[in-house]
Each structure stands twice: as C-alpha cells, then as structure tokens.
Amino acid sequence: MAGTLIAGAIAAPTASASSGRGGVLEERGVKIAAERAAHKGVTWADCPADWGLPKPIQCGTVTVPLDYQRPNGRQITITVDRIGNTGTPAERQGALFYNPGGPGGSGLRFPTRVTGKNPIWANVAKAYDFVGFDPRGVGRSTPISCVDPQEFVKAPKADPVPDSEADKRAQRKLAAEYADGCAERSGWMLPHMTTANTARDLDVLRAALGERKLNFLGVSYGTYLGGVYATLFPGHVRRMVVDSVVNPSRQKIWYQANLDQDVAFEMRWNDWKAWVAANDATYKIGDTPAKVEAQWQKLRAAAKKAPLGGVVGPAELTSFFQSAPYYDSSWAPVARIWSKYVAGDVQALVDAAAPDLSDTEGNARAENGNAVYTAVECADAKWPTDWRRWDRDNTRLHRDYPFMTWANAWMNLPCATWSTRQGPAVDVKSGKGLPGVLIVQAERDAATPVGGAYELHKRLKGSRLIMEKNAGSHGVTGIANACVNQRVDAYLLSGALDDRNVTCDPHAVPKP
C-alpha cells in the first residue's frame, strides 16, 4: 500500500484567476502553500490507539497558513487520515476526500467505511484511497473553543420557546455571552474560519497527498464546501459528488438558510409523526398524527414544569427528538424510547436525552463542533444585527413551524453580535475547466431543503441531479437505494453522468 500512496512532490495546478471570494494575494498564498505541501508530503503513521481508527488506517498532519494572504505567517495544523484502495494498483484512481458536514464535523471516520466493509462503498473503495480530515478549527486539527465544554453541556437549559419578552432578553444575553466567549478563547482564528479558507486548505491537502486533481464527496455542509472549492479551483476538480445540498445563494447563506430549515423540519417532523401513528400497534403513542402531536405537547409541558430526572427539559427534548426528522435511521430508536416513556419508563428517556458529564471527551467534541459551526457561519456572510428582524422573522415562522424555529434562532443568534468581520459570501458558480458534478438530494430533506439542490444545479453548468422522491433522510449516498448507489458508483468509477436529471424512487421505509 505504501508504494502507491507516498505523496510525491507534485506541483499544484495554478488557481483560477477569476474565482470567487479573495483576490490575488489569496491565490498566490494557496499556490505557495500547495507547492510547499507537495514537496513535503505527509508523514504517515498508525493512528493513536485512543482515536478508534483501526489499522491499516494511517494518520498524518499538514500545515497550512492561518491567513492565505500571509502564507509565510502563522501556520495551523490539519489532521488527515487515509486507507489505501482495496483493488489492484492498476485499478487505483487516486484519493477520495470526504467532508461529512457541520460546519464542525470530523471526517476522520471516513476510512472506516473500508475497515467496516460497508457494502455501499465496496466498489468505490477498490479504486480510491479513502481520505478523511478534520477541517480547520475541528477536533484533531488546530481546534477552537467558545466555552468550557462541561458548562456547554450542562442541563436543563432554558425552554427555547419564549413565553415573554423577559425570556427573549435572557436568550439574547446568552447568545451575546457565547459570542464573547468565542472571541476570548479563539479570537485569533475567528476571522479566518471561513468556508473559502477551508476550501483552500483542501487544495493544500490535495497537493500534500500528491494528487494532481481532487476527487471529493461532500455531505450537507460538505456540499457548500464543495461548491466553494469548485468556484475557487474549477480546474482542479476531477470528480465531485455533493449530497444533501446547502443552498449556495448569497441571499440564503446563512441567515435565510436557517429560516428555510425551520419550514423543512416541520414537514419532516410531520412525516415521522404519521409513521409513528401508522405503527401504533408497536409504539402505543397515538394512532393519528394529531394524537402523536398531542403526546409531544404533553411531554414537553411535563418537562417544562419539572425537568425529567432533573436534567431533561424542553431544550433537551428538542435536541433528542430532532434526530428523527434528520435521519430515517433514527425513526424507530426515538419512537421506541418515547414509547417506553408513555408506558411509564421515564429513565429511558432521561438516559437518552440528558448530557453525560462524565464523558469529558465527548463533551469536548460537542463543544468544539458547536464552536466551529458558529464561527464558520458567522464568518462566511453578513448577518442581521437588528434584533427586531430576528424577532419578527422567528415569531412569524413559529406560528406555523414550531418544532425547531426558536431553538434554531438561539443557536445562530451569536452571529448578530459577532466580534470579527463577516462575509462577503462566495458567489458559487462554474469556472473554466470544471467537469460535471453529481448532485444527490432527498426531496423532503429537513436539514438541507430541496431548493438548495436546484440552486446548485443551476449554478454548476453540466452538473446532474439525482432526486430521491418522497424521501427525506439526510445523507442519501449512505443509504441503500440501488437507483442512487449505482449512479454514484458509475460516476466515481468512470465519470459517467446521465444525459438528464434522474428521479429515483424512495429507499425502503424504516421498519418499526
């Protein structure tokens, strides 16, 4: 394996001079950093035992500039891992880089799709080394933080749905304090925590691994990273799959995109309630969606009056239950735990929804992920600073889409008082040399509403869109659906795209 994977001193292609955010200084900085990384390569070794990345996965680091306008200035570290292709040397097509989303998600577990023998990826694994990385600010790379992790996870938190102006003032105070904490603990990195810089880091990683062009799979926020990379480096892309698409419109990134999420989450929440009702023989929560909703309101009210186990209030319930509209794989587990609660087993829900203060490593990951999420979204684009706009927009949406609206608002409100520069957002679009990109989307996705896929398809000339109709699980390429899986394989293995966009039937509905 080592013989085929050692990163050679392959010079980076020249960045497109007409692309996106940033100017000549950033382009020059990327070129310098990429050439330096290509010359140095990556020193690969077995991953630390406590990382949970089994052999033969290997880990390494690449240094990149904090600020691409100053490529010889302060450097930060990006941690990367890989596993070699499972096929022959002749079958190998290079490295496939992966980003799972967030912002703030770690990609380091991507190679475990090979060690875990995931059948969906078996064909692609024959041709590609699977490469994961922690983006700038995340986890094993140079990390950022906004608050003490143990304080971050403490519960119960305030009900996200305000009952009064005093509740809103309290939440505004918490959001401003969080923004201040980010500045205090990580202020030196905040101005540089942009998707554009992460895309530049990705190009340096490409060069460090000796890859002349990039093969990339991005899911959720990873689709925006992919779109920005395609804008900044169109001639560097070989194959790109983007799955569950963030709307790249400058009018959507990021304030409006989060409001759009609230509407889509309500739709998918309703889908799940209908499924729970249809399986009432198993769960005994309610045999109509209205009865299931009534049980949700009853649970929420009980936890508001007296937090379950002293720690699970409405905020913790929302965090736990939102995994059901996110992922079909959560439909049955969440319903099962709720069913136990309805039958009198309160502890099962407490165990599932409460923080574990003894899990300091997991809590640190959660705090770091939230810090990166906030830092990237706040830095990428301008945010409204007038509370009256936030109040008006979220009050209006909450009337019809109450499940996630206020919780989402408070999560993003630190951007209203952010301490460092914001935007402008990258104008995502095709550039010279960009090949056809494969876009995959579920029609009823909650986290990345369907409009994002149509918008990206419109912006990337020659792209093709696979739409999974009447489905809504986030992350379509990870689900068994032959109509989708076979086309992803064909594209990554041969570059084949359909002559036109494709509509696929939904994957199998979860079993109770």
C-alpha positions in Angstrom: 0.0 0.0 0.0 2.7 2.4 0.9 4.3 2.2 -2.5 1.2 3.6 -4.2 0.3 6.2 -1.6 3.5 8.1 -0.8 2.8 11.7 -1.7 5.2 12.8 -4.4 6.4 16.4 -5.0 3.6 17.1 -7.5 3.2 20.8 -8.1 -0.2 22.3 -7.6 -2.1 23.4 -10.6 -2.4 27.2 -10.9 -5.6 28.6 -9.2 -8.2 30.2 -11.4 -7.6 33.9 -11.5 -11.3 34.8 -11.9 -12.7 32.8 -9.0 -14.8 33.8 -6.1 -14.0 35.4 -2.9 -10.5 36.6 -2.2 -8.0 38.1 -4.6 -4.5 37.8 -6.0 -3.0 37.6 -2.5 -5.1 34.5 -1.5 -4.4 32.8 -4.9 -0.7 33.4 -4.5 -0.9 32.2 -0.9 -2.6 28.9 -1.9 -0.1 28.3 -4.6 2.8 28.8 -2.2 1.2 26.6 0.5 0.3 23.9 -2.0 3.7 23.7 -3.6 5.3 23.6 -0.1 2.9 20.8 0.9 3.5 18.8 -2.3 7.3 19.0 -1.7 7.0 17.9 2.0 4.2 15.3 1.6 2.7 13.6 4.6 4.5 11.5 7.2 2.0 8.7 7.7 1.9 6.5 10.8 -0.6 4.3 12.6 -3.3 6.5 14.2 -3.2 6.9 18.0 -4.9 4.0 19.7 -7.4 6.1 21.5 -8.7 7.6 18.3 -10.7 4.5 17.4 -9.3 4.3 13.9 -8.1 0.7 13.3 -5.2 -0.4 11.2 -4.4 -0.2 8.3 -5.8 3.3 8.6 -3.0 5.8 8.9 -2.9 9.4 10.2 -0.8 12.4 9.5 -0.8 16.2 9.5 -0.4 19.0 7.0 0.4 22.6 7.9 -1.5 25.4 6.2 -1.5 29.2 6.6 -3.9 30.7 9.1 -4.3 33.5 6.6 -3.7 32.9 2.9 -2.8 36.5 2.4 0.2 35.7 4.5 1.3 32.2 3.5 4.6 32.5 5.4 3.0 33.8 8.6 1.3 31.8 11.3 0.5 28.2 10.4 -2.1 25.8 11.7 -2.4 22.1 11.6 -4.8 19.9 9.6 -5.1 16.3 10.6 -5.8 13.8 7.8 -6.2 10.0 7.6 -6.4 7.5 4.8 -6.7 3.9 3.8 -5.4 2.6 0.5 -7.7 1.3 -2.3 -8.7 -2.3 -1.9 -8.2 -3.1 -5.6 -5.0 -3.6 -7.6 -2.6 -0.8 -8.3 -3.9 -0.7 -11.8 -7.5 -0.1 -10.5 -6.4 2.8 -8.3 -7.8 6.2 -9.4 -6.4 8.4 -6.6 -7.7 9.7 -3.3 -11.3 10.4 -2.5 -11.6 13.2 0.1 -14.6 13.4 2.3 -16.4 16.1 4.4 -19.5 15.0 6.5 -20.9 18.4 7.1 -21.5 20.7 10.1 -19.7 23.0 9.8 -17.8 21.4 12.5 -18.0 17.7 11.6 -14.9 15.4 11.6 -14.2 13.4 8.5 -11.7 11.1 10.2 -14.1 8.1 10.3 -14.5 8.0 6.6 -11.8 5.3 6.1 -13.7 3.0 8.5 -16.2 2.5 5.7 -13.5 0.3 4.3 -12.4 -1.4 7.5 -16.1 -1.9 8.4 -16.7 -3.4 5.0 -19.6 -1.1 4.2 -21.2 -2.7 1.1 -22.4 0.6 -0.4 -18.8 1.7 -0.8 -17.1 -1.5 -1.8 -16.8 -0.8 -5.5 -15.6 2.7 -5.0 -13.1 1.5 -2.4 -11.4 -0.7 -5.0 -10.5 2.4 -7.0 -9.8 5.1 -4.3 -7.9 5.7 -1.2 -10.5 6.9 1.3 -9.2 10.2 2.9 -10.8 12.0 5.8 -9.7 15.1 7.6 -10.7 17.5 10.4 -11.2 20.9 8.9 -9.6 24.0 10.4 -10.8 24.5 13.9 -12.1 21.0 14.3 -11.1 18.3 16.7 -7.7 16.8 15.9 -6.7 19.8 13.8 -5.9 23.1 15.4 -9.2 23.4 17.4 -11.2 26.3 18.5 -13.5 26.7 21.6 -16.1 29.1 22.8 -16.9 27.9 26.3 -15.8 25.3 28.8 -17.2 22.0 27.5 -18.7 20.9 30.8 -20.5 24.2 31.1 -21.6 23.9 27.4 -23.4 20.5 28.0 -25.0 21.3 31.4 -28.7 20.8 31.6 -31.5 21.7 31.8 -31.2 24.7 29.5 -34.0 27.3 29.1 -37.0 26.4 27.0 -36.2 27.6 23.6 -39.8 28.7 23.0 -40.1 32.1 24.8 -43.2 32.8 26.9 -42.4 36.5 27.4 -40.1 39.4 26.4 -38.1 38.6 29.5 -37.4 35.1 28.1 -36.2 36.6 24.9 -33.9 39.0 26.7 -32.4 36.1 28.6 -31.7 34.2 25.4 -30.2 37.3 23.8 -27.9 37.7 26.7 -26.8 34.1 26.5 -26.1 34.4 22.8 -24.1 37.6 23.2 -22.1 35.9 26.0 -21.4 33.0 23.8 -20.1 35.3 21.0 -17.9 37.0 23.6 -16.6 33.6 24.7 -15.6 32.7 21.2 -13.7 36.0 20.9 -12.0 35.5 24.2 -11.0 31.8 23.7 -10.4 31.7 19.9 -10.4 35.2 18.6 -7.1 34.8 16.8 -8.7 32.2 14.5 -12.2 33.6 14.1 -11.5 36.0 11.1 -10.1 33.0 9.2 -12.8 30.4 9.9 -14.4 30.7 6.5 -15.6 28.1 4.1 -13.3 29.7 1.5 -10.3 29.1 3.7 -11.3 25.5 4.3 -11.6 25.1 0.6 -8.1 26.5 0.3 -6.9 24.0 3.0 -8.5 21.2 1.0 -6.4 22.2 -2.1 -3.3 22.1 0.0 -4.2 18.7 1.3 -4.7 17.6 -2.3 -1.2 18.7 -3.1 0.3 17.2 0.1 -1.1 13.8 -0.9 0.4 14.0 -4.4 -3.0 14.3 -6.2 -3.0 16.4 -9.3 -6.7 16.9 -9.1 -9.4 16.5 -6.4 -11.9 13.7 -6.0 -14.4 14.8 -3.4 -17.6 13.6 -1.6 -19.3 16.3 0.5 -22.5 15.8 2.5 -24.7 18.5 4.0 -22.3 21.5 4.7 -19.8 19.5 2.7 -21.8 20.4 -0.3 -21.2 24.1 0.3 -17.5 23.4 0.9 -17.6 21.5 -2.5 -19.4 24.3 -4.2 -16.9 26.9 -2.9 -14.0 24.7 -3.9 -15.4 24.3 -7.4 -15.7 28.1 -7.6 -12.2 28.8 -6.4 -10.4 25.9 -8.1 -12.6 24.7 -11.0 -9.6 23.3 -13.0 -8.5 21.2 -10.0 -11.7 19.1 -9.8 -11.7 15.6 -11.2 -14.8 14.1 -9.7 -17.2 15.7 -7.2 -20.3 14.2 -5.5 -22.4 16.6 -3.4 -25.2 15.0 -1.3 -28.0 16.8 0.6 -27.3 20.3 -0.6 -26.9 23.6 1.3 -28.5 26.4 -0.8 -25.4 28.3 -2.1 -27.2 31.5 -2.9 -25.7 34.6 -1.3 -29.2 35.6 -0.3 -29.5 32.3 1.7 -26.1 31.9 3.3 -26.6 31.7 6.2 -29.4 33.6 7.9 -32.2 32.8 5.4 -31.0 29.2 5.0 -31.6 28.6 8.7 -35.1 30.0 8.4 -35.8 27.7 5.5 -34.6 24.8 7.6 -37.4 25.5 10.1 -40.1 25.0 7.5 -38.5 21.8 6.2 -38.0 20.4 9.7 -41.7 20.8 10.4 -42.6 18.9 7.2 -40.3 16.0 8.1 -41.5 16.1 11.7 -45.0 15.6 10.4 -43.8 12.7 8.2 -42.3 11.0 11.2 -45.5 11.5 13.3 -47.5 9.9 10.6 -45.2 6.9 10.6 -45.4 6.6 14.4 -49.2 6.7 14.2 -49.2 4.1 11.5 -47.2 1.9 13.8 -49.3 2.5 16.9 -49.6 -1.3 17.5 -45.9 -1.2 18.2 -45.4 2.1 20.0 -48.8 2.9 21.5 -48.2 6.7 21.4 -51.1 7.6 19.3 -52.9 6.2 16.2 -53.2 9.5 14.4 -50.6 12.2 13.7 -52.8 14.6 15.8 -52.7 12.3 18.8 -48.9 11.9 18.4 -48.5 15.7 18.4 -50.7 15.9 21.5 -48.4 13.4 23.2 -45.4 15.5 22.2 -47.0 18.7 23.7 -47.9 16.8 26.8 -44.3 15.5 27.2 -42.9 19.0 26.5 -45.2 20.6 29.1 -44.3 18.0 31.7 -40.6 18.5 31.2 -41.1 22.3 31.3 -42.9 22.1 34.6 -40.4 19.6 36.1 -37.4 18.5 34.1 -37.2 14.8 33.7 -34.6 13.4 36.1 -33.9 17.0 37.0 -32.0 17.5 33.7 -34.2 17.0 30.7 -36.4 20.0 29.8 -37.9 21.1 26.5 -34.5 22.1 25.1 -33.0 18.7 25.7 -36.1 17.0 24.3 -35.9 19.1 21.1 -32.2 18.2 20.7 -33.0 14.5 21.1 -36.2 14.3 19.1 -34.8 16.3 16.1 -32.7 13.3 15.1 -35.9 11.7 13.8 -36.6 14.4 11.2 -32.9 14.4 10.4 -32.4 10.7 9.7 -34.7 7.8 8.9 -32.3 5.6 10.9 -33.5 7.4 14.0 -37.2 6.9 13.4 -37.5 3.6 15.3 -35.0 4.2 18.1 -36.5 7.6 19.0 -40.1 6.2 18.8 -39.0 3.2 21.0 -37.6 5.4 23.7 -40.7 7.6 23.6 -42.9 4.6 23.8 -41.2 3.5 27.0 -41.8 6.9 28.5 -45.5 6.7 27.6 -45.6 3.3 29.2 -44.1 4.7 32.4 -40.3 4.3 31.9 -39.0 7.8 32.4 -35.4 6.8 32.9 -35.0 5.5 29.3 -35.8 9.0 28.0 -33.5 10.6 30.6 -30.6 8.4 29.7 -31.1 9.1 26.0 -31.6 12.9 26.2 -29.5 14.0 29.2 -25.9 15.0 28.9 -23.3 12.7 30.4 -21.0 14.9 32.5 -18.6 12.0 32.9 -18.0 11.8 29.2 -15.5 14.7 29.1 -14.1 13.7 25.7 -17.5 13.5 24.1 -18.5 16.8 25.7 -15.3 18.4 24.3 -16.2 17.2 20.8 -19.7 18.6 21.2 -18.5 22.0 22.3 -15.9 22.1 19.6 -18.4 21.2 16.9 -20.8 23.9 18.0 -17.9 26.4 18.2 -16.9 25.6 14.6 -20.5 25.7 13.4 -20.9 29.1 14.8 -17.6 30.5 13.8 -17.9 29.4 10.1 -21.5 30.5 9.6 -20.8 33.9 11.4 -17.6 34.5 9.3 -18.9 33.4 5.9 -21.6 36.0 5.4 -23.2 39.1 6.8 -25.9 38.6 9.5 -28.6 40.9 10.6 -27.6 42.9 13.7 -31.0 44.3 14.5 -32.9 42.1 17.0 -36.2 43.4 15.7 -35.6 41.5 12.4 -34.8 38.2 14.2 -37.8 38.6 16.5 -40.2 39.4 13.6 -39.0 36.6 11.3 -38.9 33.9 14.0 -42.2 34.9 15.6 -43.9 34.7 12.3 -42.3 31.3 11.4 -43.0 29.8 14.8 -46.8 30.2 14.3 -46.8 27.5 11.6 -43.5 25.7 12.1 -43.0 25.5 15.9 -40.9 22.4 16.2 -37.4 23.9 15.5 -37.8 27.6 14.9 -36.9 29.2 18.2 -34.2 26.6 19.0 -32.6 27.3 15.7 -32.8 31.1 16.2 -31.0 31.0 19.5 -28.3 28.7 18.1 -27.5 31.2 15.4 -28.0 34.4 17.3 -24.4 34.8 18.4 -23.8 35.9 14.8 -25.8 39.1 15.5 -23.0 40.3 17.9 -20.0 38.6 16.3 -16.7 40.3 17.0 -14.9 39.8 13.7 -15.6 40.5 10.1 -18.4 38.8 8.2 -18.5 37.9 4.6 -19.0 38.6 1.8 -20.2 35.1 0.9 -18.6 33.4 -2.1 -20.6 33.6 -5.3 -20.7 29.9 -6.1 -20.6 29.2 -9.8 -18.9 27.3 -12.6 -15.5 28.2 -13.9 -13.2 27.2 -16.6 -12.3 23.5 -16.5 -15.0 22.4 -14.1 -16.2 18.9 -15.0 -19.7 17.7 -14.5 -20.6 17.5 -10.8 -23.1 14.8 -9.4 -25.7 16.3 -7.1 -27.8 14.0 -4.9 -30.8 15.1 -2.9 -33.8 13.7 -1.0 -37.0 15.6 -1.8 -38.2 16.0 1.8 -34.8 16.6 3.5 -35.2 18.7 6.7 -31.7 20.0 7.3 -30.9 21.0 3.6 -34.2 21.8 1.9 -34.7 20.7 -1.7 -34.3 24.2 -3.1 -30.6 24.1 -2.4 -30.1 21.2 -4.9 -31.9 23.0 -7.6 -29.9 26.2 -7.0 -26.6 24.5 -7.0 -27.5 22.5 -10.2 -28.4 25.8 -11.9 -25.1 27.4 -10.9 -22.8 24.5 -11.9 -23.0 24.0 -15.6 -23.0 20.4 -16.8 -24.0 19.1 -13.4 -26.6 16.3 -13.0 -29.2 16.0 -10.2 -30.4 12.7 -8.7 -33.6 13.4 -6.8 -34.9 10.7 -4.3 -38.6 11.4 -4.5 -40.9 11.2 -1.4 -37.9 10.6 0.9 -36.2 12.9 3.4 -33.3 11.2 5.1 -30.3 13.5 5.3 -27.3 12.0 3.5 -28.7 10.0 0.6 -25.4 8.4 -0.6 -25.1 6.5 2.7 -28.4 4.7 2.3 -29.1 1.5 0.3 -31.0 2.6 -2.8 -29.8 0.9 -6.0 -31.1 3.7 -8.2 -28.8 6.2 -6.3 -25.9 3.8 -5.4 -25.3 2.5 -8.9 -25.1 6.0 -10.4 -22.7 7.2 -7.7 -20.5 4.2 -8.4 -20.7 4.8 -12.1 -19.7 8.4 -11.8 -16.8 7.9 -9.4 -15.5 4.9 -11.3 -15.9 6.1 -14.9 -17.1 9.7 -14.8 -20.4 8.7 -16.3 -23.3 11.0 -15.9 -26.9 10.5 -17.2 -28.0 12.6 -20.2 -30.5 14.3 -18.0 -31.5 14.6 -14.3 -32.8 11.4 -12.7 -35.7 10.8 -10.3 -35.3 7.7 -8.0 -38.0 6.0 -6.0 -37.5 6.3 -2.2 -35.4 3.9 -0.2 -37.3 1.4 2.0 -39.4 3.0 4.8 -38.0 2.2 8.2 -39.5 -0.9 10.0 -40.8 -0.4 13.5 
